[in-house]
Amino acid sequence: MDTPYRKMLAAKIHRATVTGADVNYEGSLTVPPELLVAAKIHPYESLHVWNVTRGTRLETYAIEGLPNSNDVCANGAAAHLIRPGDHVILAAYAMVPEADAATHKPRLIFVDDNNQLSHIGPEVAGPNLRSDSDDTHLGRSTEMTPDGQPLAEGC
């Protein structure tokens, strides 16, 4: 019996700032390894890149950057559509069995302007905006330990 699948968002790195673009490179998108690990995106995994600044979209693959860097670099043909300073959303998809689709939860990573992890999902649906008091920021949680201390949200 064939199991039906749905293509679902598996991971997203939201609003990374592009730090470099080199059309002469062989291809791909360089991403800091810490962000790849946090998002559970593997090197060479297919990535959809949505340029928030320019409105362009492309598909490439992730290449692991240098540890402890903030480098997000468009390489090869992608450098024609992405420039330093642009904000991009990086998304990876997975085929999820139909039976699991309703409970599937993607890994949502949000970064600051320096490509440092600021918080982990969930998303705020538009037209609402995230506020500084949201409990989704890294290290904050509404859940409490028995002694009244907030539980830290893990990666």
C-alpha positions as CSV (number, residue, x, y, z in Angstrom):
1,M,0.0,0.0,0.0
2,D,1.4,3.4,-1.0
3,T,1.6,6.0,1.8
4,P,0.7,9.5,0.7
5,Y,3.1,12.3,1.6
6,R,2.9,16.1,1.9
7,K,5.7,18.5,1.2
8,M,6.0,20.4,4.5
9,L,8.3,23.1,5.8
10,A,11.0,21.3,7.9
11,A,13.2,24.2,8.9
12,K,13.5,28.0,8.4
13,I,16.1,30.6,9.2
14,H,14.2,33.8,9.3
15,R,15.7,37.2,8.0
16,A,19.4,36.4,7.9
17,T,21.5,39.3,6.6
18,V,23.6,38.6,3.6
19,T,27.2,39.4,4.2
20,G,28.7,38.5,0.8
21,A,28.0,37.6,-2.8
22,D,30.4,36.1,-5.3
23,V,29.3,35.2,-8.7
24,N,32.6,33.5,-9.5
25,Y,32.2,30.9,-6.8
26,E,31.0,27.4,-7.8
27,G,27.5,27.7,-6.2
28,S,25.4,27.4,-3.1
29,L,24.7,29.5,0.0
30,T,27.2,29.7,2.8
31,V,25.6,29.6,6.3
32,P,27.3,29.6,9.7
33,P,27.4,26.0,11.1
34,E,25.8,27.1,14.4
35,L,22.7,28.2,12.4
36,L,22.6,25.0,10.4
37,V,22.7,22.9,13.6
38,A,20.1,25.1,15.3
39,A,17.7,24.7,12.3
40,K,18.7,21.0,11.8
41,I,19.6,21.8,8.2
42,H,22.5,19.6,6.8
43,P,25.3,20.8,4.6
44,Y,24.3,20.2,0.9
45,E,20.6,20.1,1.8
46,S,18.3,21.8,-0.7
47,L,17.5,25.4,0.4
48,H,14.8,27.8,-0.8
49,V,16.0,31.3,-0.5
50,W,13.5,34.1,-0.4
51,N,15.0,37.6,-0.6
52,V,12.9,39.9,1.5
53,T,14.7,43.0,0.3
54,R,14.5,42.3,-3.5
55,G,11.5,40.0,-3.8
56,T,13.4,37.3,-5.6
57,R,13.4,33.6,-4.9
58,L,15.7,30.8,-5.8
59,E,16.7,27.3,-4.8
60,T,20.2,26.2,-4.0
61,Y,21.9,24.1,-1.3
62,A,23.5,24.9,2.0
63,I,27.2,25.0,2.4
64,E,28.7,25.1,5.9
65,G,30.6,28.3,6.7
66,L,33.3,29.0,9.2
67,P,32.5,28.3,12.9
68,N,31.6,31.4,15.0
69,S,31.2,33.6,11.9
70,N,28.2,35.5,10.8
71,D,28.8,34.9,7.1
72,V,25.7,34.3,4.9
73,C,27.1,34.4,1.4
74,A,25.4,34.0,-2.0
75,N,27.7,32.1,-4.3
76,G,27.6,31.5,-8.0
77,A,24.4,32.4,-10.0
78,A,22.6,33.2,-6.7
79,A,24.9,36.3,-6.4
80,H,22.9,37.8,-9.3
81,L,19.8,37.8,-7.1
82,I,21.2,38.4,-3.7
83,R,23.5,41.2,-2.5
84,P,25.3,42.0,0.8
85,G,22.9,43.7,3.2
86,D,19.8,41.9,1.8
87,H,17.6,40.1,4.3
88,V,16.7,36.5,3.3
89,I,14.6,33.7,4.6
90,L,16.2,30.2,4.2
91,A,13.7,27.3,4.1
92,A,14.2,23.5,3.9
93,Y,11.3,21.1,3.1
94,A,10.6,17.4,3.9
95,M,8.2,14.9,2.7
96,V,6.0,14.0,5.7
97,P,3.6,11.0,5.7
98,E,-0.1,12.2,5.5
99,A,-0.8,10.7,8.9
100,D,1.8,12.9,10.5
101,A,1.0,16.1,8.6
102,A,-1.5,17.6,11.1
103,T,1.0,17.3,14.0
104,H,4.2,18.2,12.0
105,K,6.2,21.1,13.6
106,P,9.0,22.7,11.6
107,R,12.1,24.0,13.2
108,L,11.9,27.9,13.1
109,I,15.0,29.9,13.8
110,F,15.1,33.6,14.0
111,V,18.3,35.7,13.8
112,D,19.3,39.3,14.5
113,D,20.9,41.7,12.0
114,N,24.3,40.1,12.8
115,N,23.0,36.5,12.0
116,Q,23.1,35.5,15.7
117,L,20.3,33.3,17.0
118,S,17.7,35.5,18.7
119,H,14.9,33.0,19.3
120,I,13.3,29.8,18.2
121,G,9.8,29.6,16.8
122,P,6.8,29.6,16.6
123,E,5.9,32.2,14.0
124,V,3.5,35.0,14.7
125,A,0.8,35.0,12.0
126,G,0.3,38.3,10.1
127,P,-0.9,40.9,10.5
128,N,0.2,40.5,14.1
129,L,3.7,41.6,15.1
130,R,6.2,40.0,17.5
131,S,6.8,42.1,20.6
132,D,9.7,42.1,23.1
133,S,7.4,40.6,25.7
134,D,6.7,37.4,23.6
135,D,7.7,34.3,25.4
136,T,9.3,32.8,22.3
137,H,12.7,34.6,22.7
138,L,15.7,32.4,23.3
139,G,16.0,31.6,27.0
140,R,12.4,32.6,27.9
141,S,9.5,30.4,28.6
142,T,6.0,30.7,30.2
143,E,6.6,27.2,31.7
144,M,7.9,27.3,35.3
145,T,9.9,24.9,37.4
146,P,8.3,23.8,40.8
147,D,10.3,26.6,42.5
148,G,8.9,29.3,40.2
149,Q,11.9,29.6,37.9
150,P,11.3,29.9,34.1
151,L,12.3,26.9,32.1
152,A,14.9,27.7,29.4
153,E,13.9,26.7,25.9
154,G,16.5,24.3,24.5
155,C,17.8,24.0,20.9
